[in-house]
Every structure is written in C-alpha cells, then in structure tokens.
C-alpha cells in the first residue's frame, strides 16, 4: 500500500513537471508573438504621430529636439533637474526608519505575523485566512469609513479571533481609483511585533501548514536579515459567475489543503477551458510576475528544503515574500494608489537592496477569483500601448530613475541569461 502511494505521488510530480515544461514552450511562443504584435502596434502609433512615451522621456525629447551635441548636453542638465523635481514630488523612501533595527537574531526568536490589507467590501475573504493561518497573529489594515466595532463584528462573524488581529483603519481616500494600497501595506507592517512578516494579498488562500513549515527554516532566516522566502503562488480558475459571499465561500472550499491535492488539479494547458483547475498565478495577464518561481522543482521539493531563486526573468517578478521586519527593508512607496506597479516596484527595490530569495517547499498560496475593481478595469481598458499615458506609469518611471540614482545596487539575484 505504501509503495502504491509513493508511486502515485511520483506520477503526480512527473505529470506536473511535464505539464510545466510543455507550458513553458507554449508561453515562450506566445511571448514572442506578443512582442511582435506590440512592435507592430508601436509602429502604427508612430505613423499616426500619437505619442505613447512616458512623461519624463517625452519631456527629454521635447527639450532635446534636433539641437547640436553641446546644446543637447545642456538640455540633459535641464532634464535632470526636471527628474529631480519629480523625485521630490513623490517622496520615495529608501528604508523604513520607524521599524526596529536589524539586530542579530537567534533562531529560537524567529516568529511570524500574517500581514495583509483590504477594502471593507472584501472582508469575507478574511475567513479562510483566519482558518488556515490558525491561532497566530495577523496585522490587518483596512480602507473603510465603517466604525471599528462594525469591522470587528464582521471579522468575528467570519470566524476570526479578533484578539489575534491587530486592526488598523485608514479613511483618508475618496475613491477606488485612489485606494491607498501601499499606505495600507505600510500601516499593517508598522504593527508587526514578530521578527518576520508573511506579506500576502487578501484574495489569496494559504496552505494550512504554512506557519509550521516556515518555522523549519528559522536558522536561515535568523542568519541574515536579507534572506527572504518565496511562497509559490497559483490561481484558481473561475467556476462561479457571481462574485458574492457565497462564491467566496465556495472558492475557499475548493482550494486544496495540501500539495498532493494541488498537483491533482494543476493543469495549465487547459486554463481557457470551462471547469475547475489550478495554474501558475496570473499566467495570462502577467506571465513574468511569477515565472521566476521554480514551479517544476516545487513539485518534488520537500518542506525541509529551500531552493534558491537563482535568477529572475524580468523586473516584473513580484512573488509573495516572508521577510525580516526591520529598518533596512524598503517600504512600499505610497505614491502608488489604485491599481498597478505598487508591489512590483517594491520588489525591484528589495532585490536592489541585496535580498536573497529562497523558495519554500510543500506550501503555497492560491488566488481566489473575485470581481475586478474600477481601477483594474481602467488599467486593462486603455490597452498596453496606451498605459504610458496613465499617471501610475509616470510615477513608475520616476521611481525607476530615482532608484537607479539613489539606491546602491547590491543585487544578489541576477537576470536569467
């Protein structure tokens, strides 16, 4: 009987690796096709004299024009001044001075707080978090105009022990477009009292054994404050047309409780078909957001083993991390509100600060389908070619220039060749 179970697990791992390999080839073809399409689109826009350049690049071209080399050098200085003003406008931060000093840590002192944020219309998503994270601390920041009592009552109805939750409420925003996602993340982080934070978005469900599995790696986390753990992330394919509390409950119940259950459902080659299945998170919308995670290796990776993320396929890599809560950790830049670039830019700065990434075995996070926010819809409605016209893209451009000039590059995780 035991031999049959082992053989069955090996077959599942083999199928997972085979499907992942086939899917990688397919995705490579689609990426090449998308790049060719994007190039064609850009040429068409160019022929129609329609500028889709980021604001700062457009400014540089405007002040440079067809001037001589000496004049262009002068214009570069003017452009530099323009960029510096943008830095001042957005108040980007290098580190988190209000956090504890990154003092030496003993393995026995390592502990974890689950850190998340949400708006009040998604409070029902806390039910699976409270259930699967167990009797351990949570730092929750919520954007709402409801009273604290109302929020706490809703959490209690969702089965959460409010004594284990540090609740922070943020009210100073007036629309979904200005939802202060990064401010909420920073507020939630500021209430962490353990050595490490498990940073997750509220629309993900964790594997039930995450807390215990993380403690298997206390020595690695204590050895260096820049050691961070990556939680492999998946998505649950839509199986419910409505987006209400009943759907959330149904989706939560469908999330596997262990790796074997997830491997049975993992089928990226049929992600467009109807029915229930699981794939790499956001594989169609943002392939490189999680492509650097070693999914094929995870299929046979035991809980006791950590696998280094040796390189990244893109600056778009934005996994969910377990990180040391201390001063050297970059904050989430609060200039980013609404949808887009908010976590991606944080991860770019984390990597630049020299953090090393290690993938955790056995455990996972699964995204639950839910209704899309107006900010998300706007982002996708304008199309890839025109996203440079959005304010969030201008902020991201300014952030990139600021980071390159302000934050020394101590990157430990290079780009994949």
N, C-alpha and C positions, 0 to 999 in steps of 0.2 A: 504493500500500500504506500509506504513512504517513498519507495523508488518511483512509483507511478506519479506521485505528487511532484517529485523533483523533476522527472521527465516533462511533466506538464508545464512547470514553471520555465524550464529551459526552452520549450517550444514557444511559449508566450514571448520570452525575451528575444528569441530568434526572429519571430514574426515582427516584433516591434522594431528591431534593427533593420530588417528587410524593408519594412514599410517606410522607415525614416530615410533609408538610402534612396529608395525609389522616389520618395517625395522630394529629396534634395535635388535630384536630377531634374524633376519637373519644375521645381521652383527656380532653378538656375535658368532654364529655358524661358520661364515667364518673366524673370528679372531682365534678361537680355531683350526680350520683346518689349517690355515696358520702357526700357531705356531708349530703344529705337523710336518708340512712339512718342516719348517725351521730347526727343531731339527734333522729330518732325513737327510736333506742336510748337516748339520754341521757334523754329524757322518760319512757320506760318505767322506766328505773332510778330516776328521781326519784320516780315514783309509788309505787315499791316501797320507798322510803326507804333505798336502797342507795347509800352514799357511794362515788363513784369520784374524789373530788377528790385532787390531790396533797397530800402530808402537810402541807406548810407552809401551803397555802391552807386546808386543813381546820382546822389549828390556829388560824389567824387568825379563821375564822368561829366557832370554839368560844369563843375569848376575847372576841369582839365581841358576839355574841348580839344581843339587841334593846335594847341599852343606849342612853342618851342620847348626843348628839353629844360632850359633854365626856368621858363615860366611854369612848366609842369612841376618842377621841384618846389617852387613857391606855392603852387596850388596844393601840393601834398601836405605842406605845413598847415594850410587853411583847412584841409580835410581832417588832419589830425586834431586840430582844435575843435572841429565840429563833433568828432567822435568822443573827445574828452568831455564835451558838454553832455553828450548822451549818457556817458558813464555816470556823471553826477546826477542826472535826472532820475535814473533808475535805482540808485543807491545799492548796487550789488555788494555783497559781503563775502569776504574771504573765508572766515571761520565763524564759530558760534561762541562769542566771549561770555555769554551767560551760562554756558554748560560747564560741568565740572572739568577740572584739569585732568589730562590723560595720564594719571599717576600709574605706577606699576601695579599690576593686578595679579592676585593669586587665583588659581583655577577654581578653588572652592568658593570664591566670592563672585563668580560669574552667574548671572541670572538674567531673566528676560522679561520684558514688557511688550505686549502687543500694542502697536501704535497705528491708529487709523483715523480717518475723518470722513464725514458725510454730511449731506443736507437732510433736513427733517423728513422729507418725503421718502427717504430710503432707510429709515430707522429699522424697518423689519429685517433688513439684511444683517443686523446685529445678532439675530437669533442663532444662526449657525456658528458665528464667531464665538459667542459665549458658550455654546455647547461643545464645540470641538477644541477650543483653547483650554477649557477646563477651569479649575479653581486657581487661576493665576491672574496677575494684574494686567489691566488694559488701560491705556490712555486714549480717550476718545475726544476729538474736537468736532463740534457740530455747528454748522452755519444755520441759524434759525432765529426767528422772532418769538418762538414759544418760550414759556417760562421754564425754569429749571425743573420745577415739580412736574410739569407736563411731560418733559423729556424723560425724567427718571421713571415716571409711571409707565411710559411706553416701553422703556427698557425692561422693566420688571415683567410686563405682560409678554415680552419676548423671551422670557426665561433667563434673563441676565441677573446676576448678583451685583447690585449697584454698589455694594461695599467694596468690590474688587475693581470698580471702574472709577478712574479719575476723569470727571466730565468737565470739559471746557466749552464755553459757548461764545461764538463770535457773531455779532449782529451788524457790524458796520459795512454792509454792502446792500445794494438795492436791486440787483437783478442777477439772473443766471449767467449772463454774459460777463458779469464782474464777480462771479463766485470766487472767493479768495482761497483757492485750493492750497497754494503753498503757504500762505499765512496760517491756515488751519493745521497743516502738517507741522509747521514750526511750533505752534502753540501746543499741539499734542506732544511733540518731542520735549518741550520745556518741562513737562510734568513727569517725565520718566525718572524713576528713583532707583532703577536697577542698573547694572553695568552695561547692558546691551538692550537694543531696541529691535523688534521684529516689525519692519515697516511694510504695511500691506494696504491696498485699497479695499474699501468695504465691500465691493462687489466680487470679491474672491472668497472662496471657502477653502479652509486649510485642512490638511490631513490631521486626523485626531491625535496622532503620535508626535506632532511637531515639537512640542515643548520638551518631551523626554528625549527625543533624538538630538536636539540641539545641545543638550547637556552632555552628550557623548563627546563633544568637541570643545569642552571648557579649556583644555590646555592650549589648543591652537588659538582660541580667542583671547586667552589671557596673555599669551606670549607676545602679542604685537597688537597695538590698538588699530593698526591699519589692515588687519586681517578681517575680511568680511565674507559672509556666507551667502550663496545664491540659492534661492528656493525655486526649483523648476516650476514653470507656470504653464497651465493648459487652459483650454476653453471648452465649455460645454455647448454643443450645437443646439440651436433653438428647437424646441419641441412644443412650444406653447405660444399661441398667437397673442394672448393678452399679456399685459405687464402689470399685474396687480399682486396683492399679498398672497393670494392663492398660488399664483405662478411661482413666486419666490419660494414658497414652502415646498412646492413640487420639485423645482430645480434643486433645492438644497438636499432633498431626499434622494435625488438621482446621483449626486456626487459620490464617487466611490470612497470607501473608508480605508482602503489600503492600496498598495502598488499593484498587487495582482488584479484587483478589481479594475484599476485604471488601464492596465495593459490589455485586458479583455475588450475594452471599449475603444482603445486607441486605433483610429483608422483615418489618417489624414487624406488618403486617396479618395475618400468618398465624402469629403466635407461639404460638398454642394448638394448632396442628395438629401432627401427627406428622412426624418427619423433622428434617433438619438446617437450621439457619438462624441468623441473627445479628440482634440488635436492640439498642436502647439498653439499657445495663445496668440491671437491676432495675426494668424499666419497669412491671411489675405490682405488685411489692411495695413500691417506694419511688420513685414516679414523679419527685417533686421532688428526689430525691437527685442527679440528673444532668440534669434538664430545662433548667437554665440554660446548659448547654453548647450551642454553636451547631452542632448536628449537620448541619442542612441546608447551612449555609455551608461546613462541613468537606469536603463532597463535592467542591467545586471549589477548595478552599484549597491553594495550593502550599506546599511545605516552607519556602520563604524568607519566607513571610508570617506575621505574628502578628495574630490578631483579638482585640480586647479583649472580655472578658465585661463588657458594659456594665451589666447589672443581674442580680439573682437573683430567681427566682420564689418562693423560700421560704428560711427559715432551715435547711431540711433539706439544702441544697446541700452536697455533700461529694465534690468531684472529687479525683482523684489529681494531686498537685502536684509540680513541680520548684521547690525553694525554696533560698534562701541559708542555709547553715548558720552561724548566728551568734547572738549573745546575745539580740537583740530578738525572735527567733522564739519564739512561745508553745510551751511544751512540751505534750505530751499529758497530760491530767490523770489521774493514776494512781489516783484514787478509782474510776474506771470499770474494772470487771473483767467477764469473761464477755462476753455479747452485749448490744449496744445502746448508742447515744449516744456511743461512745468517740471516733470520728473526726468525727462530726457536730459535737460541741461544740468540738473543736479548730478546725474550720473556721470556726465562728462567731467564735471569738476571733481567728483570723488576719484575718478580714475587719474586725473591730472595730479591730484594731491598724493598719489603713490599708493593707493589702496590695492591690496591683493585680493583676488576673488577665488573662492573655493565652493564648488557645487556640493550640496548635501544630498546623500543617498536616501532612498525609500520615501522621503516626504515630498509633498507637492502642494500647490495651490491651484484651484480650478475656478475660472471666471464664470459667473452666472449671467446669462442673458438678461437684459433689462431695457427699459425704454431709454432712448437717447436724449440727452439734454439739448436745448436750443443752441448752445454754444458748439456742441459736437456737430449738429446738423449744419450750422453755418460753415464750419471748417470744411466739411465734405461737399457742401453745395457749391462753393466757389471753384472747386477743382484744383488739381495740383499746380497747373500752370499759373494760376492767379493767386495762390496763397501768399506770395510775397507781398501782396497788397494789404494783407491783414496786419493789424497792429502787433499781434503776437510774434509775427515773423520779424518785424523791425526790432522788437525787444530782443529776440533771439540773436539777431545779427550783432546788436550792440553788446550782448552778453559774451558772444564769442570773441569779439575784438577786445573787450575788457579782460576776459580770462587769459587770452594769449599775452597780454601786456602786463598783467597784474599778478597772476598766479604762476609761480615757477613750475616747470614741467618735470615732475618726479614720477611720471607714469611707469608702472611696473607691468602693465598688461598692454602689449603692443597690438598693432593691427595685424590681422591674418594676411599672409602673403598670397 
